[in-house]
Amino acid sequence: MAQNVVWLNDVGMGDVDKVGGKNASLGEMIGALSAKGVNVPGGFATTASAFESFLNHANLKEKINNLLCDLNTSDIEALTTTGATIRQWIENAPFPEALVEAIKDNHQTLVNKLGSEATYAVRSSATAEDLPEASFAGQQETFLNVSGIDDILSAIKKVFASLYNDRAISYRVHQGFEHESVSLSAGIQQMVRSDIGASGVMFTLDTESGFDEVVFITSAYGLGETVVQGSVNPDEFYVHKPTLSAGRHAILSRKLGSKAIKMIYSSTALSEPVETVSVDEYDRRLFSLDDAQIQQL
């Protein structure tokens, strides 16, 4: 019997067909880096087979394929209508009881470990993602600051539905992928409170020149979504690897970004768990990371 749910620390890059590219990468990071002192938040993921069983349980697979087979994705109105119809089918359909129980059991294990105040990111992870010939990254949804089993189940349903957003449908057609050949996994991963600190993206070389003796760090206040989306101008830092290895001060340069906005946890309705707010003028003129944090990263 196929597994509905697996823990992220039990998967790696050999499991892309099982939990998709993103969740497989998270599992690889947990397995490879935890022993080196790098803290990667844990969690669990629904499997591709769970997604398939959900579609079959709701008698959706054939209905979806029939609707998509004759779709002309160049017809924007038809694409919009078709995508909305499929997403509504998915959001209205019930999960198989076995999948619900598996999600509830694993969520309770996290609550027992992390406490009831912990919140989670519910992330999409497609089985066709970051391939050499095509990149599907960023096409499906991620939901942040999700708490409580009911909201987690709802977010998973929305993640599943996002496999059929307009952009994803069109991209698969243009890249020659059969819609039914791509499955989705939903990752439920503990969030850290970067909304009250800083977050960003780090590269192990200079992205412009390819020079591999530096680490390039971008950072801004709040959740990292603004940096990933390119909606904020982050701070930038270069660190020289050989100097760092020698135990000396290794920061080569700093560039102050405007950091005009930040994404934080929302204190309002559950339907809007995060919000984007302006950064105080004083904080914009400060770097989001200090030297000790930069060198620790």
C-alpha positions in Angstrom: 0.0 0.0 0.0 1.4 3.4 -1.0 2.3 5.9 1.7 0.2 9.0 2.0 2.6 11.0 4.2 6.4 10.9 4.8 8.7 12.9 7.1 11.1 15.2 5.3 14.1 13.8 7.1 13.3 10.4 5.5 13.5 11.6 1.9 16.3 12.9 -0.4 17.1 13.7 -4.0 16.3 10.1 -5.0 12.6 10.7 -4.0 11.6 13.5 -6.5 9.0 11.2 -8.0 7.6 10.6 -4.5 7.6 14.1 -3.0 8.6 16.5 -5.8 11.7 18.5 -6.2 11.3 21.1 -3.4 10.4 18.6 -0.7 13.1 16.2 -1.9 15.7 19.0 -1.6 14.5 19.9 1.9 14.9 16.3 2.9 18.4 16.3 1.4 19.4 19.4 3.3 18.1 18.0 6.6 20.0 14.8 6.1 23.2 16.3 4.8 23.5 19.5 6.9 22.0 18.7 10.4 25.1 17.0 11.5 27.1 20.0 10.4 25.2 22.3 12.7 22.9 23.8 10.1 19.4 24.0 11.4 16.8 23.2 8.7 13.2 23.3 10.0 11.5 19.9 9.7 8.1 18.7 8.9 6.3 16.2 6.7 5.0 15.9 3.1 2.0 14.3 1.4 3.2 12.0 -1.4 2.5 12.1 -5.1 0.6 8.8 -4.7 -1.6 10.6 -2.1 -2.4 13.3 -4.7 -3.3 10.6 -7.3 -5.5 8.8 -4.9 -7.3 12.0 -4.0 -8.0 12.7 -7.7 -9.3 9.2 -8.2 -11.3 9.2 -4.9 -13.1 12.3 -6.1 -13.4 11.0 -9.7 -11.6 14.0 -10.9 -8.7 12.7 -13.0 -10.8 11.8 -16.0 -12.9 14.9 -15.7 -9.7 17.1 -15.6 -8.0 15.4 -18.5 -11.2 15.6 -20.6 -11.4 19.3 -19.9 -7.8 20.0 -20.7 -7.3 17.8 -23.8 -8.9 20.2 -26.2 -7.9 23.4 -24.5 -6.3 26.1 -26.6 -4.0 27.8 -24.1 -3.6 30.7 -26.5 -7.2 31.5 -25.8 -6.8 33.5 -22.6 -10.5 33.5 -21.8 -10.8 29.7 -22.2 -7.6 29.1 -20.2 -8.9 31.3 -17.4 -12.3 29.6 -17.3 -10.9 26.1 -17.5 -8.3 26.7 -14.8 -10.9 28.2 -12.5 -13.3 25.3 -13.0 -10.7 22.7 -12.2 -9.4 24.5 -9.2 -13.0 24.7 -7.8 -13.5 21.0 -8.4 -10.4 20.2 -6.4 -11.2 22.6 -3.5 -14.8 21.2 -3.3 -13.7 17.6 -3.4 -13.3 15.6 -0.1 -9.9 14.0 0.8 -9.8 10.2 1.3 -10.3 9.5 4.9 -7.0 7.6 5.1 -5.2 10.8 3.9 -6.9 13.0 6.4 -6.0 10.7 9.3 -2.4 10.5 8.1 -2.1 14.3 8.0 -3.8 14.7 11.4 -1.5 12.1 13.0 1.7 13.7 11.6 0.5 17.2 12.5 -0.2 16.1 16.1 3.3 14.7 16.3 4.7 18.1 15.3 2.4 19.8 17.9 3.7 17.4 20.6 7.2 18.3 19.7 7.0 22.0 18.9 4.0 23.2 20.9 0.6 24.5 19.9 1.9 28.0 19.1 4.1 26.8 16.2 3.0 27.8 12.7 3.8 26.2 9.4 4.4 26.8 5.7 2.4 24.6 3.4 4.5 24.4 0.3 3.9 23.0 -3.2 6.4 20.5 -4.6 5.8 19.2 -8.1 7.3 16.0 -9.5 8.4 18.0 -12.5 10.4 20.8 -11.0 13.8 22.4 -11.9 14.4 19.9 -14.7 17.4 20.5 -17.1 15.0 21.2 -20.0 12.3 23.1 -18.1 11.8 24.9 -14.7 8.4 24.6 -13.1 9.6 26.3 -9.9 7.4 29.0 -8.5 4.3 28.0 -10.5 2.3 26.5 -7.6 1.2 28.1 -4.3 2.8 28.3 -0.9 0.9 29.4 2.2 2.6 30.9 5.2 1.9 31.2 8.9 -0.7 28.4 8.8 -1.8 26.9 12.1 -4.4 24.4 13.3 -5.3 21.2 11.5 -8.4 22.6 9.7 -6.4 25.4 8.1 -3.6 23.1 7.2 -6.0 20.7 5.5 -7.5 23.7 3.6 -4.0 24.9 2.6 -3.1 21.5 1.3 -6.3 21.4 -0.8 -5.3 24.9 -2.3 -1.8 23.7 -3.0 -3.2 20.7 -4.9 -5.5 23.0 -6.8 -2.6 25.3 -7.8 -1.2 22.6 -10.1 -4.0 23.8 -12.4 -3.5 27.6 -12.2 -3.4 29.3 -15.6 0.3 29.7 -15.7 1.1 26.1 -14.8 -1.4 24.7 -17.4 0.0 26.9 -20.1 3.6 26.1 -19.3 3.1 22.4 -19.4 1.5 22.6 -22.8 4.3 24.8 -24.2 6.9 22.5 -22.8 5.3 19.3 -24.1 4.4 17.8 -20.7 1.2 15.7 -20.4 -0.9 17.1 -17.6 -1.5 13.7 -16.0 2.3 13.1 -15.9 2.9 15.7 -13.2 1.8 15.1 -9.6 2.0 17.3 -6.6 3.3 16.9 -3.0 2.4 19.3 -0.2 5.1 20.0 2.4 4.1 21.0 5.9 7.2 22.7 7.3 7.8 24.5 10.6 8.2 28.2 10.2 10.8 30.2 12.1 10.0 33.8 13.2 12.0 35.6 10.5 9.0 38.0 10.4 10.6 39.7 13.4 14.1 39.4 12.1 15.6 39.1 8.6 15.7 36.5 5.9 17.0 36.2 2.3 19.0 34.1 -0.2 22.6 33.0 -0.1 24.7 31.9 -3.0 27.9 29.9 -2.8 29.5 31.9 -5.6 29.2 35.3 -7.3 26.1 35.0 -9.5 27.3 37.5 -12.1 30.9 36.3 -12.7 30.8 32.8 -11.4 33.8 33.5 -9.1 33.6 30.7 -6.6 35.8 32.0 -3.7 33.0 34.2 -2.4 29.6 33.7 -0.8 27.0 36.2 -1.9 24.2 37.0 0.6 21.0 39.0 0.0 18.9 39.9 3.1 15.9 42.0 4.0 13.6 42.3 7.0 10.7 39.9 7.5 9.7 36.7 5.7 11.9 35.8 2.7 9.0 35.8 0.3 9.7 39.5 -0.6 13.3 38.7 -1.5 12.4 35.6 -3.5 9.7 37.5 -5.4 12.0 40.4 -6.1 9.5 42.8 -4.6 12.1 44.3 -2.2 15.6 45.8 -2.8 17.7 43.8 -0.3 21.0 44.4 1.4 23.9 42.6 -0.3 27.1 41.1 1.2 30.1 39.4 -0.2 32.2 37.1 2.0 35.6 35.7 1.0 35.8 32.0 1.7 39.6 31.5 2.1 39.8 34.4 4.5 36.9 33.0 6.5 38.5 29.6 6.6 41.6 31.2 8.0 39.6 32.6 10.9 39.9 36.2 9.9 37.3 39.0 9.2 36.1 38.0 5.7 33.4 40.5 4.6 34.6 42.0 1.4 31.7 44.4 0.7 28.3 45.6 1.9 25.6 47.3 -0.2 22.6 48.8 1.6 19.3 48.1 0.0 16.2 50.3 0.4 14.2 47.5 2.1 11.1 49.6 1.8 8.6 46.8 2.7 8.6 43.6 4.7 6.2 40.6 5.0 5.2 39.8 8.6 2.7 37.6 10.4 -0.8 39.1 10.4 -2.6 39.8 13.6 -6.0 40.0 11.8 -8.2 37.5 10.1 -7.2 33.9 9.6 -7.9 34.3 5.9 -4.9 36.7 5.7 -2.2 35.0 7.8 0.6 37.3 6.5 0.7 41.0 5.5 3.1 43.4 3.8 3.9 46.6 5.6 6.3 49.5 5.2 9.7 49.5 7.0 10.5 52.5 9.3 12.8 55.0 7.7 15.3 54.5 10.5 15.5 50.7 9.9 15.8 51.2 6.2 19.1 53.0 6.8 20.5 50.1 8.8 21.8 46.8 7.5 19.5 43.8 8.2 22.4 41.6 9.3 25.4 42.5 11.4 28.9 41.3 10.8 28.7 38.3 13.2 25.5 37.0 11.6 27.0 37.4 8.1 30.1 35.4 9.0 28.0 32.8 10.8 25.9 32.3 7.7 
